[in-house]
Amino acid sequence: MKVAAKLCNLFTTTYFLLLFSGLGVDSKDYDYFATTKCTTEPHKAQYGGGIIVNPEFDHNIESWTVFGNGTMEERLSNNGNRFIVASNRTQTLDSFSQKIQLKKELIYMFSGWFQLSEGRDLVSVVFKINDSELVYGGHVIAKNGCWSLLKGGIVANFSSSAEIIFETNNPSVEIWVDSVSLQPFTKEEWRSHQDNNIERVRKSRVRFHVSNVNETAIEGAKVVIKQTKANFPFGCGMNYHILTNRDYQEWFVSRFKYTTFTNQMKWYSTEIIQGQENYTIPDAMLKFTKENGISVRGHNIFWDYEKYQPKWVNSLSPDELREAAAKRIKSVVTRYKGELIAWDVMNENVHFHFYEDKLGENASEIYYLRAYELDPKTTLFMNEYNTIEYSGDKVASPANYFNKLKEILQSPEASEMSFAIGLQCHFASGRPNLAYMRSGLDFLGETGFPIWLTETSVDPQAEQAEYFEEILREGYSHPAVKGIIMFAGPAQAGFNSTLLADANFQTTPTGKVVDKLISEWGTGPYTTIADGRGIVDISLHHGDYDVIVTHPLTQQTEKLNISVRKECSQKNIHVKMHA
């Protein structure tokens, strides 16, 4: 979708009411979740404050205490709203706190409204566990003059006491806070919300009315429904082993219609020696994907990390680098123009800034505009890690990702660009923080740009399969997520982190999760029987389907193809069968 249309809706808020409709938010009490802008007054505490005592400071500063140095006081806004202020601070964590009790395996959603006495700064919520460990729960860029919403959370790995505190990079500013909330959810409640969202966002109702030519209903007619193409892109990374390993080919083609080449399109792969470009391998891989109806994301044009440049690039002067980069982008983008569904233009340019350091702070913006000029119909992605998977990485927080996005799209020339948000989603060991993941998706989803989980994986551990399923379900159930690519695969293709098949192509427990979700999210086949009215009601995932209807007495069959899309909340199909 075009940037111009998206920028007009950066602050669209209506559908975020729906994101939490299954988790107790009353739309009459909480009118919107404004994460990319600030407001003159804070809104009511989400969930009524949850387990927070005195969440809106209606009872002065009851249950809140000073943390670290400084002072704490209550203040009153012009319209009479009470809020709390941490002042006379000297350390980044000097603030105020409230003690809580975390219960093992519960998922805690945090929210609060923040303002600073001057300037702007990143504000973080921090959970101090058992008087020692500090766990970040979320971040927002707050400023003076208006209130900004911080959303985040934590997953309790064990039952323990905890203290909620707040941090700024600049310790000299006052922190103003209001409408603080911490709401716990069980895994069952969380899964129920995911399922409700999937039903609402990914599926539509279909009614088959089976009758004779004379319109009399055919009770007992069998309806078999088989998905032929999913509407939601759920794919897997691919590497050069696909060209020579027949087992790998069969394994991949039987499961996936979307992919990203893991390394083969990168600059360090296509121009190992300066001036000697070699596209033999990515060309062959693209030929294979075309022959098998697999769509490809381009990954990547540039990588902003100094470590992953072609070795010869690091010795270039700025002018030489500018010339080499101009040749690179023209070569790779024009070569694959119209053959890819996306390009990761400047990979990991929130964490790193090799090209900005060498060529100027607007280097990313320049190369996105150039990619658009060379291939205007292909969607251009930012692609970053740790934005939703690790709350401790403040550098790539959703707020900082959003700031980089605005830098890239600031020029009028970018207004027609087809743009999307890429979140790598590489989870390390340990239970995934689904509260932080959802909050990040909420925040970035509010921009209106489509979000893809571009390299989804989870490190090896005893609970790998369980955690991978949780991550994939969270992504699939979120309305802003429009595609998921896993960086995973079989051992014979060299995958050793998120392994889906072992050396003998036996499906691993994590692979079984993926196969289960592929089936659950639409492949079928589904077999149903028409009731006494000749009617079959079924909820189907968006996609294309082959349908076979069989008469219960004559065994006569009718075959049809249907398309189920989000735009149609219920599709009615009348099947007339001849005697």
Backbone torsions as a table, in degrees:
resi	resn	phi	psi	omega
1	MET	NA	151.6	-171.9
2	LYS	-74.2	146.1	178.0
3	VAL	-61.8	-40.0	-177.5
4	ALA	-56.6	-46.2	179.9
5	ALA	-66.5	-36.2	-177.8
6	LYS	-70.6	-43.5	-177.0
7	LEU	-62.6	-26.7	176.8
8	CYS	-67.0	-19.3	-175.2
9	ASN	-121.6	28.2	-178.4
10	LEU	-58.0	-29.3	-173.8
11	PHE	-112.3	24.0	175.8
12	THR	-61.5	133.2	-172.6
13	THR	-126.3	-12.9	-169.8
14	THR	-58.5	-45.2	-171.5
15	TYR	-75.7	-10.3	178.0
16	PHE	-75.7	-17.6	169.3
17	LEU	-60.3	-36.9	-175.7
18	LEU	-73.5	-27.4	-176.5
19	LEU	-59.7	-31.9	-176.2
20	PHE	-112.2	16.1	-176.7
21	SER	-62.8	-26.2	178.8
22	GLY	-90.1	0.8	-176.5
23	LEU	-119.5	21.7	167.8
24	GLY	95.9	6.8	177.8
25	VAL	-80.2	129.2	177.3
26	ASP	-96.0	115.2	-175.7
27	SER	-63.1	-21.1	179.3
28	LYS	-74.8	-25.5	-179.5
29	ASP	-97.9	-23.2	-174.7
30	TYR	-132.3	102.7	-165.5
31	ASP	-81.5	-26.1	174.8
32	TYR	-168.5	166.6	177.4
33	PHE	-111.3	94.5	-175.8
34	ALA	-95.1	97.2	-175.1
35	THR	-100.5	-23.4	-177.1
36	THR	-101.0	4.0	173.5
37	LYS	-138.5	174.6	176.2
38	CYS	-121.2	166.9	-172.6
39	THR	-131.9	157.1	-174.9
40	THR	-67.4	-29.7	177.8
41	GLU	-133.4	143.7	178.0
42	PRO	-69.2	154.7	177.4
43	HIS	-89.9	174.2	-178.9
44	LYS	-62.6	155.1	179.8
45	ALA	-65.1	130.2	178.4
46	GLN	-61.6	142.3	-179.1
47	TYR	57.5	22.4	-177.4
48	GLY	66.9	16.8	-178.7
49	GLY	98.4	-13.8	179.8
50	GLY	62.9	-125.2	-178.2
51	ILE	-92.1	3.4	177.3
52	ILE	-74.7	134.3	176.0
53	VAL	-90.4	133.5	-179.5
54	ASN	56.9	56.5	-173.3
55	PRO	-69.6	-26.4	-177.7
56	GLU	-111.9	12.2	174.5
57	PHE	59.3	34.2	174.7
58	ASP	-71.1	-19.4	-179.5
59	HIS	-114.5	52.2	-179.9
60	ASN	56.8	-125.1	-178.7
61	ILE	-113.4	25.9	179.0
62	GLU	-53.5	133.3	177.4
63	SER	74.8	1.1	175.8
64	TRP	-111.4	140.1	-178.9
65	THR	-132.8	159.8	176.8
66	VAL	-68.3	137.1	173.0
67	PHE	-114.0	128.5	-179.3
68	GLY	74.5	-142.0	180.0
69	ASN	-92.9	178.9	178.0
70	GLY	93.4	-168.6	-177.4
71	THR	-132.3	165.2	179.6
72	MET	-132.1	135.2	179.6
73	GLU	-146.9	158.3	175.7
74	GLU	-96.3	141.1	176.1
75	ARG	-130.9	168.0	-175.3
76	LEU	-126.5	128.7	177.5
77	SER	-77.8	172.7	-178.5
78	ASN	-59.7	-29.4	-179.5
79	ASN	-95.0	11.2	175.2
80	GLY	91.6	6.6	179.5
81	ASN	-78.1	133.5	178.8
82	ARG	-90.8	139.0	174.1
83	PHE	-147.2	171.1	-174.3
84	ILE	-114.2	147.0	-176.1
85	VAL	-130.8	132.2	170.2
86	ALA	-100.5	117.3	-176.0
87	SER	-126.4	173.9	-179.3
88	ASN	54.7	40.6	-177.4
89	ARG	-82.6	148.1	175.5
90	THR	-128.6	-16.3	179.2
91	GLN	-122.4	155.6	-175.0
92	THR	-60.2	-31.9	-177.3
93	LEU	-93.9	0.0	177.2
94	ASP	-62.8	119.3	-177.3
95	SER	-163.4	-134.3	175.7
96	PHE	-141.3	165.0	-172.2
97	SER	-149.4	163.8	170.5
98	GLN	-139.6	135.1	-179.7
99	LYS	-86.1	140.7	179.9
100	ILE	-136.7	173.7	175.2
101	GLN	-121.1	118.1	176.9
102	LEU	-88.9	141.2	178.2
103	LYS	-111.3	136.5	-175.6
104	LYS	-52.9	134.6	174.2
105	GLU	73.8	0.1	174.3
106	LEU	-80.5	148.7	178.0
107	ILE	-105.5	125.0	-174.1
108	TYR	-110.9	120.2	175.6
109	MET	-94.7	125.8	179.5
110	PHE	-107.8	145.9	168.1
111	SER	-152.7	152.8	177.3
112	GLY	-169.7	156.6	-178.5
113	TRP	-105.8	133.3	-171.6
114	PHE	-130.0	148.9	173.7
115	GLN	-147.6	154.8	178.2
116	LEU	-114.7	156.0	-179.0
117	SER	-71.7	-24.0	178.4
118	GLU	-159.9	154.7	175.5
119	GLY	62.9	-155.1	177.8
120	ARG	-142.6	149.3	-176.7
121	ASP	-163.2	161.0	175.5
122	LEU	-79.9	123.4	176.2
123	VAL	-106.9	134.5	-179.2
124	SER	-122.8	145.1	168.3
125	VAL	-95.7	134.8	-175.5
126	VAL	-127.7	135.4	175.7
127	PHE	-104.0	118.4	176.2
128	LYS	-92.6	111.3	-172.7
129	ILE	-98.0	128.7	176.3
130	ASN	50.2	40.1	174.0
131	ASP	64.4	13.5	-177.4
132	SER	-143.6	-56.8	-173.8
133	GLU	-76.0	133.0	177.6
134	LEU	-104.7	122.3	-179.9
135	VAL	-120.6	120.9	178.4
136	TYR	-74.6	140.1	-178.2
137	GLY	-116.4	-9.5	-180.0
138	GLY	161.5	166.8	-173.9
139	HIS	-145.2	151.9	171.1
140	VAL	-149.7	149.9	172.7
141	ILE	-90.7	109.5	179.8
142	ALA	-102.5	162.3	180.0
143	LYS	-151.2	171.9	177.7
144	ASN	-77.6	141.2	172.7
145	GLY	105.6	-13.8	178.0
146	CYS	-161.3	167.2	-175.5
147	TRP	-101.7	136.4	178.4
148	SER	-118.3	143.6	-177.8
149	LEU	-90.9	124.3	172.8
150	LEU	-102.8	123.2	176.3
151	LYS	-121.7	143.4	179.1
152	GLY	-175.6	-147.6	178.7
153	GLY	160.5	-173.0	-175.4
154	ILE	-152.6	150.3	172.8
155	VAL	-110.6	126.7	-176.6
156	ALA	-82.4	113.4	177.7
157	ASN	-80.1	-18.0	176.5
158	PHE	-158.0	158.8	177.8
159	SER	-73.0	132.9	-177.4
160	SER	-166.2	162.4	170.4
161	SER	-77.6	154.7	179.4
162	ALA	-150.8	159.6	178.4
163	GLU	-130.3	127.8	178.7
164	ILE	-89.6	123.1	178.9
165	ILE	-133.5	174.6	-174.7
166	PHE	-134.3	150.7	-173.5
167	GLU	-135.9	143.3	167.3
168	THR	-127.5	154.5	175.2
169	ASN	-67.5	-35.9	179.5
170	ASN	-97.9	110.9	-176.2
171	PRO	-78.9	-5.1	-175.4
172	SER	-87.1	-10.8	-178.9
173	VAL	-90.3	152.9	172.5
174	GLU	-79.2	143.3	173.5
175	ILE	-103.8	124.1	175.4
176	TRP	-107.0	133.8	-175.8
177	VAL	-137.1	144.8	173.4
178	ASP	-153.4	163.1	174.2
179	SER	51.0	60.8	-179.8
180	VAL	-88.1	138.9	-178.9
181	SER	-141.1	142.0	170.2
182	LEU	-140.1	111.5	-174.3
183	GLN	-117.2	122.7	177.8
184	PRO	-85.8	148.9	175.0
185	PHE	-136.4	141.3	172.7
186	THR	-76.5	164.1	176.3
187	LYS	-60.9	-33.7	179.7
188	GLU	-67.7	-41.5	178.0
189	GLU	-65.2	-40.3	179.6
190	TRP	-64.0	-44.8	179.4
191	ARG	-65.1	-37.1	178.7
192	SER	-62.3	-40.2	177.6
193	HIS	-65.8	-41.2	176.6
194	GLN	-59.2	-47.5	-178.4
195	ASP	-62.3	-40.5	178.5
196	ASN	-63.8	-41.4	178.7
197	ASN	-65.6	-40.9	178.6
198	ILE	-61.7	-43.2	179.6
199	GLU	-61.9	-38.2	-176.4
200	ARG	-81.3	-38.5	-170.5
201	VAL	-98.0	-35.3	-171.8
202	ARG	-103.3	-7.1	-173.4
203	LYS	-131.4	160.4	172.9
204	SER	-138.3	154.9	178.6
205	ARG	-80.4	140.6	176.1
206	VAL	-128.5	131.1	176.4
207	ARG	-116.8	121.3	172.5
208	PHE	-98.1	128.8	174.2
209	HIS	-113.8	108.7	-175.6
210	VAL	-100.6	126.0	-177.8
211	SER	-145.2	165.5	168.9
212	ASN	-75.7	172.2	-179.6
213	VAL	-59.4	-31.8	-179.3
214	ASN	-82.9	12.4	175.1
215	GLU	78.4	1.3	176.4
216	THR	-73.5	138.8	-175.9
217	ALA	-67.7	146.6	176.2
218	ILE	-107.7	99.5	177.1
219	GLU	-73.3	140.0	176.2
220	GLY	86.2	1.7	176.5
221	ALA	-61.1	135.7	179.9
222	LYS	-92.7	130.2	179.6
223	VAL	-119.0	117.2	179.2
224	VAL	-110.3	125.8	-173.6
225	ILE	-121.5	125.2	-178.3
226	LYS	-129.6	122.7	179.3
227	GLN	-72.5	133.6	177.5
228	THR	-104.3	-25.2	178.1
229	LYS	-153.6	126.5	177.9
230	ALA	-81.1	146.0	176.9
231	ASN	-81.3	-27.2	-179.5
232	PHE	-92.8	123.1	179.4
233	PRO	-71.9	114.8	175.7
234	PHE	-126.9	104.6	-171.6
235	GLY	-131.1	-168.4	-171.6
236	CYS	-146.0	143.4	175.3
237	GLY	-61.7	155.0	-177.4
238	MET	-138.2	142.9	175.3
239	ASN	-126.8	-176.6	-170.4
240	TYR	-63.9	-16.4	178.5
241	HIS	-62.1	-19.6	-179.8
242	ILE	-62.3	-23.1	-175.8
243	LEU	-75.8	-23.8	-172.7
244	THR	-124.6	-13.1	-174.7
245	ASN	-104.1	104.7	-177.0
246	ARG	-62.8	-39.1	178.6
247	ASP	-61.6	-42.0	178.6
248	TYR	-62.8	-42.4	178.5
249	GLN	-59.0	-49.6	-177.8
250	GLU	-65.0	-40.0	178.9
251	TRP	-60.5	-46.3	-175.8
252	PHE	-70.0	-50.7	-173.6
253	VAL	-62.9	-31.5	-179.0
254	SER	-72.9	-10.2	-174.8
255	ARG	-120.2	-37.9	-163.9
256	PHE	-126.7	145.9	176.2
257	LYS	-120.9	7.4	178.6
258	TYR	-138.6	143.6	-179.1
259	THR	-154.2	166.2	167.9
260	THR	-132.0	130.8	174.4
261	PHE	-71.3	126.4	-171.0
262	THR	-64.5	-43.2	-177.4
263	ASN	-136.3	-15.5	-161.4
264	GLN	-72.9	-18.2	177.4
265	MET	-97.2	-5.4	-176.5
266	LYS	-69.1	154.5	-174.9
267	TRP	-59.6	-40.3	-178.5
268	TYR	-68.9	-12.1	175.8
269	SER	-94.2	-30.8	-173.4
270	THR	-97.4	-12.8	177.9
271	GLU	-143.7	68.7	-178.4
272	ILE	-63.6	-40.2	176.2
273	ILE	-110.2	131.4	-175.7
274	GLN	-56.1	130.0	177.7
275	GLY	87.0	-4.7	-179.8
276	GLN	-116.7	85.0	-179.7
277	GLU	-79.6	141.8	179.9
278	ASN	-143.5	107.4	-178.9
279	TYR	-105.3	18.7	-173.9
280	THR	-56.9	-48.2	-175.9
281	ILE	-70.4	-51.5	178.5
282	PRO	-62.9	-31.8	175.8
283	ASP	-61.8	-45.3	-179.1
284	ALA	-66.7	-38.5	178.2
285	MET	-66.3	-38.5	178.8
286	LEU	-67.4	-35.6	176.1
287	LYS	-62.7	-42.5	178.5
288	PHE	-62.5	-44.7	-178.7
289	THR	-65.7	-38.9	177.7
290	LYS	-61.5	-44.6	-178.0
291	GLU	-63.6	-22.9	-176.2
292	ASN	-112.6	14.1	174.4
293	GLY	66.3	34.0	-177.6
294	ILE	-105.6	126.3	178.2
295	SER	-84.6	145.4	-171.6
296	VAL	-122.9	132.0	167.5
297	ARG	-88.4	133.6	178.3
298	GLY	-80.9	126.7	-174.5
299	HIS	-144.0	111.3	-10.2
300	ASN	-135.1	169.3	178.4
301	ILE	-77.5	-52.1	176.2
302	PHE	-132.3	154.8	173.7
303	TRP	-121.9	122.6	-172.7
304	ASP	-80.5	8.0	179.1
305	TYR	-96.3	123.8	-177.6
306	GLU	-55.0	-36.5	-175.8
307	LYS	-61.7	-28.5	-172.6
308	TYR	-109.5	31.0	168.8
309	GLN	-85.4	157.4	166.0
310	PRO	-53.5	141.0	-171.9
311	LYS	-54.3	-35.3	-176.4
312	TRP	-74.6	-16.9	-176.8
313	VAL	-69.0	-35.6	-174.4
314	ASN	-64.5	-19.9	-179.1
315	SER	-92.9	-0.6	-176.9
316	LEU	-78.0	148.1	171.2
317	SER	-73.7	165.4	177.7
318	PRO	-54.7	-42.6	179.5
319	ASP	-66.3	-39.8	178.6
320	GLU	-67.0	-39.7	177.7
321	LEU	-64.0	-42.7	179.7
322	ARG	-59.9	-41.4	179.4
323	GLU	-68.1	-43.8	-179.7
324	ALA	-65.9	-40.3	-179.7
325	ALA	-67.0	-37.7	177.9
326	ALA	-63.4	-39.6	178.1
327	LYS	-67.1	-42.6	-178.9
328	ARG	-60.7	-51.3	-175.1
329	ILE	-66.1	-38.6	178.6
330	LYS	-66.2	-40.9	-177.1
331	SER	-64.4	-53.1	-172.2
332	VAL	-75.5	-36.6	-177.2
333	VAL	-73.4	-43.1	178.8
334	THR	-69.2	-31.0	-179.9
335	ARG	-63.6	-40.1	-175.0
336	TYR	-109.2	18.8	179.9
337	LYS	-57.1	129.1	177.7
338	GLY	78.2	-1.5	-177.4
339	GLU	-106.5	-7.4	-178.4
340	LEU	-118.2	155.0	177.2
341	ILE	-92.0	-10.6	-177.0
342	ALA	-164.1	160.4	169.2
343	TRP	-131.4	129.5	162.9
344	ASP	-81.5	104.4	-170.0
345	VAL	-76.6	-57.3	-179.2
346	MET	-124.3	98.7	-172.2
347	ASN	-72.9	130.5	172.9
348	GLU	59.1	43.9	-178.3
349	ASN	-89.7	10.0	167.5
350	VAL	-89.4	-43.8	177.4
351	HIS	-72.9	-41.1	-168.8
352	PHE	-122.6	163.0	-174.8
353	HIS	-154.0	47.4	178.3
354	PHE	-58.4	-48.5	-176.5
355	TYR	-72.9	-34.6	176.4
356	GLU	-64.3	-41.4	179.0
357	ASP	-64.6	-36.8	-175.7
358	LYS	-85.7	-37.6	-167.4
359	LEU	-118.3	-2.4	-179.8
360	GLY	116.4	153.3	-171.3
361	GLU	-67.9	-13.9	178.2
362	ASN	-99.2	21.0	-177.6
363	ALA	-59.4	-43.4	-179.5
364	SER	-61.4	-47.0	179.5
365	GLU	-56.8	-44.2	-178.7
366	ILE	-60.0	-44.2	-175.0
367	TYR	-76.1	-29.0	172.3
368	TYR	-66.1	-42.4	178.4
369	LEU	-64.4	-38.3	179.2
370	ARG	-67.8	-41.6	178.1
371	ALA	-61.8	-40.6	177.6
372	TYR	-64.2	-40.9	178.7
373	GLU	-61.8	-40.2	-177.3
374	LEU	-77.5	-32.7	-176.4
375	ASP	-145.2	77.7	-171.0
376	PRO	-69.1	-14.7	-176.0
377	LYS	-95.8	-6.4	-178.0
378	THR	-95.6	136.6	-179.0
379	THR	-70.2	134.4	-177.4
380	LEU	-107.0	128.5	-174.0
381	PHE	-111.0	143.2	151.0
382	MET	-80.5	148.9	-178.5
383	ASN	-143.3	115.5	-170.8
384	GLU	-141.1	154.4	178.0
385	TYR	-109.9	158.2	177.1
386	ASN	70.5	6.6	180.0
387	THR	-71.0	-37.2	178.9
388	ILE	-121.7	-8.2	-175.0
389	GLU	-97.3	-18.8	-175.9
390	TYR	-140.8	107.3	-175.6
391	SER	-69.6	-17.4	-179.2
392	GLY	-78.0	-10.0	-179.3
393	ASP	-94.6	90.8	-177.9
394	LYS	-69.6	-26.0	-176.6
395	VAL	-58.6	-43.5	-175.9
396	ALA	-104.6	24.5	179.1
397	SER	-58.0	157.5	177.8
398	PRO	-52.3	-36.7	179.6
399	ALA	-64.3	-42.9	179.5
400	ASN	-72.9	-34.3	173.5
401	TYR	-58.5	-44.9	-178.6
402	PHE	-62.6	-39.0	178.3
403	ASN	-62.2	-41.5	178.5
404	LYS	-66.1	-39.3	177.6
405	LEU	-57.5	-45.0	-179.6
406	LYS	-64.1	-36.9	177.9
407	GLU	-61.3	-44.0	-176.8
408	ILE	-66.2	-35.1	-172.6
409	LEU	-101.5	17.6	-172.9
410	GLN	-75.0	-23.9	-174.4
411	SER	-84.1	150.2	177.6
412	PRO	-59.2	-30.2	-178.7
413	GLU	-63.4	-20.4	-178.1
414	ALA	-84.0	-4.5	-169.7
415	SER	-64.7	-25.1	-179.1
416	GLU	-100.3	2.4	-177.7
417	MET	-68.2	137.6	171.2
418	SER	-84.3	113.5	-168.6
419	PHE	-125.5	149.1	178.8
420	ALA	-148.5	161.9	-177.7
421	ILE	-103.0	122.8	177.9
422	GLY	-108.8	122.5	178.7
423	LEU	-118.7	115.7	-170.4
424	GLN	-63.6	-41.6	173.7
425	CYS	68.2	44.6	173.0
426	HIS	-90.1	105.1	-178.6
427	PHE	-92.2	133.5	176.5
428	ALA	-80.5	-172.9	180.0
429	SER	-69.6	157.2	-177.5
430	GLY	102.3	163.5	-177.4
431	ARG	-65.0	129.2	-179.6
432	PRO	-66.4	139.9	178.2
433	ASN	-84.6	86.5	-176.5
434	LEU	-67.0	-27.3	177.7
435	ALA	-65.2	-44.2	178.2
436	TYR	-68.3	-39.9	178.4
437	MET	-59.5	-48.3	-178.1
438	ARG	-65.5	-40.3	-179.4
439	SER	-63.1	-40.1	177.8
440	GLY	-65.4	-40.8	177.0
441	LEU	-65.2	-39.1	175.9
442	ASP	-59.2	-49.8	-176.1
443	PHE	-60.8	-52.7	-177.5
444	LEU	-73.5	-29.4	177.2
445	GLY	-64.1	-25.5	-178.3
446	GLU	-68.4	-17.7	175.2
447	THR	-65.3	-23.2	-176.7
448	GLY	90.8	-11.3	178.1
449	PHE	-76.1	144.1	176.4
450	PRO	-63.8	143.3	177.9
451	ILE	-111.9	134.6	170.3
452	TRP	-119.5	139.7	165.9
453	LEU	-86.9	108.6	-161.1
454	THR	-94.4	-22.2	-175.4
455	GLU	-144.1	45.3	-167.5
456	THR	-62.0	130.0	179.0
457	SER	-158.2	167.6	173.3
458	VAL	-145.7	138.4	-175.4
459	ASP	-63.7	153.1	178.3
460	PRO	-60.4	136.1	178.0
461	GLN	-172.2	167.4	-175.8
462	ALA	-59.4	-34.8	-176.7
463	GLU	-98.5	21.5	-173.2
464	GLN	-55.5	-47.3	-177.7
465	ALA	-61.6	-45.0	180.0
466	GLU	-61.2	-46.9	-177.0
467	TYR	-68.8	-36.9	179.4
468	PHE	-64.0	-40.1	177.7
469	GLU	-63.2	-42.0	178.9
470	GLU	-59.8	-42.8	-179.0
471	ILE	-66.1	-47.1	-178.5
472	LEU	-64.5	-40.9	178.5
473	ARG	-64.9	-39.5	179.4
474	GLU	-62.7	-42.0	177.7
475	GLY	-66.4	-46.9	-176.9
476	TYR	-64.6	-32.8	-175.4
477	SER	-83.1	-10.8	-176.8
478	HIS	-85.4	128.3	-175.7
479	PRO	-60.3	-27.9	-177.1
480	ALA	-79.4	-17.0	-177.6
481	VAL	-83.1	124.5	-175.8
482	LYS	-112.4	1.4	177.5
483	GLY	-176.7	153.2	178.0
484	ILE	-135.7	126.6	170.6
485	ILE	-117.6	129.1	176.3
486	MET	-93.1	141.4	167.2
487	PHE	-99.0	83.2	-173.4
488	ALA	-153.4	171.0	178.6
489	GLY	165.1	-164.8	-175.7
490	PRO	-86.7	156.3	-179.5
491	ALA	-61.9	-36.2	-178.0
492	GLN	-65.1	-17.9	176.7
493	ALA	-95.8	7.5	175.7
494	GLY	90.2	4.9	177.5
495	PHE	-76.6	131.4	-177.6
496	ASN	-135.3	3.4	177.7
497	SER	-100.3	-79.6	175.7
498	THR	-92.6	90.3	-172.6
499	LEU	-90.1	124.3	-179.0
500	LEU	-101.7	-19.6	176.3
501	ALA	-148.3	141.5	-176.4
502	ASP	-81.7	-170.8	-175.1
503	ALA	-63.1	-21.7	178.1
504	ASN	-101.3	13.8	-177.7
505	PHE	60.3	29.3	169.1
506	GLN	-84.3	134.6	-175.2
507	THR	-67.8	128.2	177.6
508	THR	-78.8	166.9	175.6
509	PRO	-55.4	-38.4	178.0
510	THR	-68.8	-38.0	175.6
511	GLY	-63.5	-35.7	177.7
512	LYS	-64.9	-35.6	175.4
513	VAL	-61.1	-46.2	-179.0
514	VAL	-62.9	-45.8	178.8
515	ASP	-61.6	-39.7	178.6
516	LYS	-62.2	-43.3	-178.5
517	LEU	-70.3	-36.5	175.7
518	ILE	-57.5	-43.8	179.2
519	SER	-69.6	-45.3	-176.6
520	GLU	-63.9	-35.1	-176.2
521	TRP	-87.1	19.7	164.1
522	GLY	139.3	-13.1	-171.0
523	THR	-68.7	-34.3	-178.3
524	GLY	74.8	-150.8	0.6
525	PRO	-76.5	153.4	176.2
526	TYR	-109.0	131.1	178.0
527	THR	-117.5	123.2	-179.3
528	THR	-133.3	162.0	-177.8
529	ILE	-120.6	132.5	179.9
530	ALA	-67.0	140.6	180.0
531	ASP	-81.2	-169.3	-176.3
532	GLY	-63.3	-18.0	177.4
533	ARG	-93.7	1.9	-175.9
534	GLY	75.6	22.6	-172.8
535	ILE	-111.7	138.1	169.5
536	VAL	-121.7	121.6	174.3
537	ASP	-108.6	129.6	-178.2
538	ILE	-149.2	147.7	175.6
539	SER	-101.8	122.3	-175.3
540	LEU	-119.6	143.5	172.8
541	HIS	-65.7	146.0	-178.1
542	HIS	-61.6	131.9	-178.4
543	GLY	163.0	-171.3	178.1
544	ASP	-105.2	144.0	-173.5
545	TYR	-136.4	146.3	164.0
546	ASP	-97.0	135.4	-177.9
547	VAL	-127.0	133.2	174.5
548	ILE	-121.4	122.3	178.7
549	VAL	-109.5	127.7	-176.3
550	THR	-118.9	128.7	178.2
551	HIS	-68.8	134.8	-175.2
552	PRO	-69.4	-22.1	-177.5
553	LEU	-102.9	-50.1	-174.9
554	THR	-87.7	-14.3	-175.7
555	GLN	63.3	12.2	174.0
556	GLN	-62.9	144.8	-178.9
557	THR	-121.3	150.4	170.9
558	GLU	-124.8	131.3	179.3
559	LYS	-111.4	137.9	177.9
560	LEU	-148.2	160.0	176.5
561	ASN	-115.9	133.2	179.4
562	ILE	-129.0	156.3	176.5
563	SER	-123.3	125.7	-179.6
564	VAL	-110.7	121.9	-176.1
565	ARG	-129.3	159.2	-178.9
566	LYS	-61.9	-32.6	-175.7
567	GLU	-61.9	-19.4	-177.8
568	CYS	-115.2	109.5	-176.9
569	SER	-69.6	-29.4	173.4
570	GLN	-144.8	132.0	179.3
571	LYS	-110.0	130.5	179.5
572	ASN	-110.2	127.3	-177.2
573	ILE	-127.8	123.0	179.3
574	HIS	-101.9	119.6	179.8
575	VAL	-109.3	114.0	177.8
576	LYS	-100.0	128.1	-176.9
577	MET	-111.6	134.6	179.2
578	HIS	-87.4	148.7	180.0
579	ALA	-68.1	NA	NA
